Amino acid sequence: MKPVTATLAVIALAVATVGLAQTTPPPPEPANQPSESSSGKADRQALMRDCMTQAQAANPSASKQDVKDQCIKQVNQQSSSQPTPHN
């Protein structure tokens, strides 16, 4: 009976660990926040792709996450310095 009890204890511990490891999804964005237009979003994605390509070519030993973090900062700076069109 001891092996069965030990097995059940290990299973219970594993289930508890998996339950604790699960993360809750982020809350939905509030509707009152302005959203980026689809063309603005496409522009940012294009800037991000270009930045990552250039940064990886210039720094092949840099980690992908470091390159991504740097490009996010750069794209955010570029998009915040550009005037927004008024329709």
Secondary structure, 3 states (H helix, E strand, C coil): CHHHHHHHHHHHHHHHHHHHHCCCCCCCCCCCCCCCCHHHHHHHHHHHHHHHHHHHHHCCCCCHHHHHHHHHHHHHHHHHHCCCCCC
